[in-house]
Amino acid sequence: LAPWVPVVGLEIHAQISSNSKLFSGSQVQFAAPPNSLVSFFDASLPGTLPVLNRRCVEAAVMTGLALNCSINKKSLFDRKHYFYADLPAGYQITQQRVPIAVNGSLSYSLCIDNKMSQMVTKTVRIKQIQLEQDSGKSLHDDTRSQTLVDLNRAGVGLMEVVMEPDMCCGEEAAAAVRELQLILQTLGSSQAVMAEGQLRVDANVSVHHPGEPYGVRTEVKNINSIRFLAKAVDYEIQRQIEELENGGTILNETRAFDSKLGCTVPMRDKEGKQDYRFMPEPNLPPLILYDAKSLPANMNHQQVVNIDWIHERLPDLPSVKRAKLVEQYGILPEHSFALLNEDGLTEFFENVVKQTQMKPKKVIGWILNVLLSYLKEHSLTVKESPISSLMMADLLNLLEKKEISSTAAKQVLAELWKGEEKTPLEIVKEKKLELIQDQKELEQICQAVIDGQENEVIMMALG
């Protein structure tokens, strides 16, 4: 029998980095006291109206451009109805018919067989990016058998990035989301901190035999870490294959990933597709965007969003930054990935290179193999490192001038790590770690050793 072909598609909700919500002036702030950031509109009081946040529109356009999408100059808002305690209006404002951006692509790279030196680049198609409101948060208190609702998050602006089912395993899904996360952070359109719920992933997974139609898919909801995403997808693929090989059927259901047990568990079935009763949002006109050609002459620039203006100001994306690092410093492509994957490591590396005579190829080894492993071991970010780029450069200069050995350099690094405000040179002197360059001095030391051990020397000569 032919092997199974897994199919994976992702829907990613990225919280837009904005001071206020998508349709109200309420502030956006993580972990604020419950219900302290709720306007009348967020609480859905009768007679309140939405006002679109320009910053959220610009962030979505910028993200769409970075993901090679076509930006729709006219997009529409819709109401998606469902009833839940943390959705006071009974509907969510989204873009179901005509979203802000469509038909893009995202290139990402992953290692073959966990070998950093063998990387392959793949592309996933982006179906669309739409603007929508977040819901509030329900906290289920089992001990008192009650549910508490916090509406601070209600109405916060989200970009939903819908990827086509172009992936086939957890590793690919994780690599694609990691690349998207880096792009969002580079653009500043989302901080994309998964631990704070700013990037949440839903994975659609199915399996089929080659040449046959796609199998029934399940949706694993709200995955909040890249590591868990890889595990959840791979578990779900295996579960479906085993179920089908044992003569069972796959239900079209929503599942959750239990990170403690490392498996997916059923949440609710999708029997009879939920009827969201989509309808046009009557309180919002179509969203009209402009470019340099279509911009009316007498229009106030503060009132419109100009796609070309945003396009001209796009920063270098991670793929471009990596290519520049490889070209400028002669480092390996896989090293450029390692530099960009850690926030602040590229700047640290470049600062060290500027201040040392050592070749960048050698510097990168010290930073990735020694400094980074220290940081990981102590769960520290680059910005929290007790060793500054200046200290690192001083140390590597001593090594480059052959004043110390690489073994001694590692000892000095261990001392620097303690953060006692000593310079590498002071540590070298204090611990007597200098390499001796003077031929005469070396001869004197050898002679002194021989003189002090006369008996052993005679025995060796006789032996």
N, C-alpha and C positions, 0 to 999 in steps of 0.2 A: 504493500500500500504506500502511496506517495506520502511524503512527510506533510505535517501541518504548516500552513503559512499564517503567522500571526499578523494582525493589522492593528496599528495603534494611531489614534488621532487625539489631539489635545485641545482643550478649551482653557484659556488662562485668563484669570481676572487680575489685572494689575491696578492697584490703587494709585490714582493720579496724585503727583506731588503738587499740592495746591494749599494755600492757607485757608480757603473756605470751600464749602460743599458745592456740588454740581449745580443745584438750583436755588440755594439759599445762602445767606451771608454768615451762617454759623461756622465757627472755627473748626478746623480738623486737628486733632491732637490725640496721640496714642495714650491709653491708660489714664485719661482724665476721669474725675469722679463721675459715677453713673448719672446719666441724664443732665449733665451740666452744660452740654453743647447742643441744645435742641431749640430750633426756632419754631414759630407757629406752623410754618410750612412743613418742617420735618415731622411734626406731630400730627400733621394732616388736619389742622383745624379748618372748619368750613370757611370758604371765601378766600383762602390763601392761594397765591399764584406762584408758579415757578419763574425764576429769572436765570437765564443761562450764564454760566461762569466762563468768561472768555479764555482764561488761563487753561481750563480743562480742554477747550476746543483746540487751542494751540498745541498742547501736549499730545493730543491724539493725532493731529496733523503731522507733527514732528516724528512721532513713532511710526506712522504710516509711511512717511517718506524714507525713514531709515530702514524699513522692511520692504522697500521696493514696491509699495502699493500704488494703485491709482487712487487719488483723492477725489471723492465726489464733491463737485461744486455745490450740489444741492443734496442734502440728506434730510431724513425725516425722523421725528420722534413718535414712539408708539407706547401704548399702555399694555403691560403684560399682567393679567389678573391672576392672583392666587391669594389664599387667605392664610395668614400666619400671624401669630401674636406680635412679631417684631416688624410687621409691615403695616403700619397704621392705616394707610390709604386703601389697602386691599388691592393695590396694583403697584408695579414697578415701572418707572419711565425708562424705556430702552430704545434701541433702533432696530426694529425687526425687518421692515420693508427695504429701506435704503440706508445702509450704514455709512459712516464717514469715510471709510477706506476699504478697498477691495483688491483682490488678485495680487498679493505680494509673494515674497519668498524670503526664507532665512537660511543662510549657510552656516553649518556648524561642523566641528571636527571631533573625532573621537579616536582613541588608540585601538589598535588591533591587538588582541590577546594581552591587554594590559601593558604592552610595550610602548613606552613614551616615544621611542624612536620611530615607530611605525604608525603614522597618523593618516586617517582617511577623512576627506571632506565630503559631506552629504548636504542635500538641500531639502527643506520641507516647504511646501507651498502654504501660503497664508491665505485663507479664504476671505476673511474680513476682519476689520477692527470696528467695534461699535462702542459708543458712549452709553453708559447706563448708571443708575443710582445703586449704591450698596443698600442692603437692608440693615435693620438694627441687629441686636444680639440678644438671644434668649439664654438665660442661665438657669439650668434645671437643678433645683435644690431638692434632692431625693429625700433627705432626712425630714424636711418639712413638707414633702410632697407638694411643692409649689414651683411655679416658673416665674422668674423675675426678668423684666425686659429693660434693656439699656438702649436708648435711642441715639447715643452719641454718634454711632456709625451710620445711622439712617440718613441716606441722601449724600453720602460721601461719593465723589466721582470715581468711576471705574472705567478702564478700557478693557473690553473683552476681546482677546486675540484668539481667533478660531483658526486652528491649523487643520489642513487636509490630512486624511489618514495615510500618511506617507512613511510612517515609521514601523519598525517590526520588533522592538525589544525595549526593555527598561533603560538600557545604557544609551540608546539613541534618544529616547524621550528626555532623559536627564541631561544629556549634552546639549540638546536643542533649547531646553528651558534655561540652562546655565548661560548659554550665549545670549538668549533674549534678555535675561536678567542683567548681564553686563551692558548690553545695548541701552536698556532703559536707564541704568545708572549713569552711563556716559552722557546720555541726552539730558538727564535730570527730569525726565517726564514721569518717572516713578522711582521712589527709593528702593522699591522691590525687596524689602527685608521680609523674608518668609516667616521668620519667628514672630513678626508683628502683624501677620496676616495681610501684608501689602502685595503678596503674590500668591494666589491660590490656584491650584491646578486640578482640573477634572480630566480624567483619562478614559477615553472610549476604547475598549479592547474587544477584539473578536478573532476567531481562528477559522480557516477553511482549507480545503485541499486545493492544490494548484489547478487552475482552469475552471474551478467551480465558483458560484457567486459567494460573496462575503457571508460569513456566519452571523448568527444573532449576537449583538454586542451588549456588553454591560458597561455601565458608567461608574468609575470609582471617583467619588466626590471629594472635594476639599482637601487635597493632599498639600501639606504645608512644609515640606522639605524636599530638596532635590534627591537626597539619599533615599528617602521613603518612596519617592516617585518611582525610582528604578526598581525598588523591591516590590512595590504594589503592582506594577505592570508585569514584571516577570512572574510573580505569584499567580496573578490572574490568568496569564497565558497558560501556565502549567495546569491550573485548576480546570480551565475549560477543556484542554486536551484530554486530561484524565477522565473528566465527566463524559465527554463524547466517546472516548475509547471504551468506556464501561457501559455504553449503550444509553447513557442519560441524555438529557436535553439542556440547552443553556437558556435561561430565562432572560428576557429583556428587563433587567432590573437595575436599580441604583444600589451600589455597594459602598462601604467605607473601609479604609485601611486601618487595621489595628496595629500600631507600630510596636506595641509590647509583644504581641503574639506573632507579628510578622506575616499576617494573613489578611485577606479581605473578608468582610462579613456583610450579609444582606441588610439593607436599610428599608427599602420599599420597592415594590414591583412597579413596572411602568405599563402594566396591562391597561389597554384602553388609553391611548396617548392622552396625557393630561390636557384638558382644554383651557388654554390660557386666555381665550377670548381676546385676542389682540385687536386693538382699535387705534386709530390715529389719536395722538395726544391733542385735545382741542385747545389747550392753553399755550401751546408753543408753535410759532410759525415754522416753516421749513428753515433749516440752517443753510444759509447761503455763504459760500466762501469765494474769494476772488484770487486771480493771479495778476501779474503785471499787465497783461493784455486787457483783461476784463474789468480792471479797477476804474470806476467812474472818476472823472477828473475832479469833481467838486466834493468827493466823499471825505469825511473826517477819518483819518487813519486810525484813530483810537476806537472807532466803531466797527471796523471790519478786520477780518483775518485774511492776510495775503500769503498764499501758499508759496509763491516764489521768494518772498522775503524770508520765510522760515527756512526754505531750502538752502538759501545762500549762507545761512548761519548755522547749518548743521556742523557739529564738531566731528573730528576724526572718529570713525567707529572702531571697535576693538580689532576687526580684521585688518584695517589700515594701520593701526598702531603697531600690531604684531609684525606686519611686513616691514614697517620702518625700523623697528628694533633689530630685526634680522639683518637688514641692509646696512644700517648705521654701525652696528657693533660686531657684526660677523658671528652672532650667536646662533644656535640651532633653533629651528622653528618650534620644537617642543619646549625649549627654554622660554620662548616668548609667551607661550600659553601659561606657563608656570608664573611668570612675572605678572601677567594681567589678571590671573585668577585671584591673587591676593591684593586686597585694597591697599594702595600706597607702596607696593613693592617696586613697581616700575620707577617711581620717583626716587626711591631709596637707592636702587641700582645705579640710576643715572647720576645721582649726586656722588656716589662712591667713585664711579668712573672718572668724573670731572676732577676729583681730588687725589687721584692716585696714579702712579706711573705703570701700574700693573695692567696688562692687556685685558680688555673686557671679557674675553673668553675664559680667562682664569678667574676674574672677579665673580662671574656668574656662578662658578662652581662653589665658591665660598659662601655666596648669598643663598643659593638654593640648598646646598647639601649641609651647611653648618648652621647659618643664622636661622633659616626657615624651620629646620628641624627643632631648634631650641624654642622658637616661637610656638610651634605646634604642640611640643611637649608641655609647655606651660599655658597653653590655650590663650595666647596673647595675639593681638593684632600688630601689624607693622608699626602703627602709630604709638603703640604701648611699649615698643622695644626699649629696654634699658640701654641698648647700644645704639648710638647715633650713627648716621652715615659718615660723619667726620671721624669718629673713633675707628670705625671699620676701615676707612681709607688710611688713617695713620698706621694701623696695624699691618695692612697689606703693603704699605710702603716699606715698613721694616723688613717684611718678608722678601719683597722684591729687591731690596738693596742687600740681601743676604746677611742682614744683621741678626736674624733669628731663623731657626728651622721651622718647617710647617708644623712639626709636633709642638714646638714651643709656642707657635702662633695659636694653636688650639688651646693651650694652657692659658695664654693671655686672654683669649676670648672668654674662657670659663670665669676668669677673674673679673673681666669687664662686666659680665652678665650680673654680677652681684651688685652693680650700680654704686660703687663706692667713690665715684668722682675722681678716679685715678686715670692718668693717660696711659696708653699702651706702653710708652717708653718708660714711665715710672715703674710699671709692673715688671717690665723686662729687667730693669736695674735691681729692683727690690728682690726679685726671685733669681737673679743671676742667670738669665736665660740667653745672654748674648752668645752668638757664634764667635769663636776667636779666629781672627783673620791673620794675626801676626805669626809668621813661621817660627821666629826665635822664641816667642812666648810659649808656643806649643811644644817646642823642643825642651824648654826649661821644665814644663809640667811633666813631660814624659821622663826626663832625667830625675826629677824629684821623686816620682813614683818608683823608679828603678832603685834609686839610692835608699829609699825607705824600706825596700823589700829585698835586701841583699841575699838572704838565704834562699828565697824562692827563685831568684834569678840564677844563682849557682846551680840549684837543683834542676832547673829547666835546661841550663847549658849542659849539665852532665847527662840528663835524661835523653 
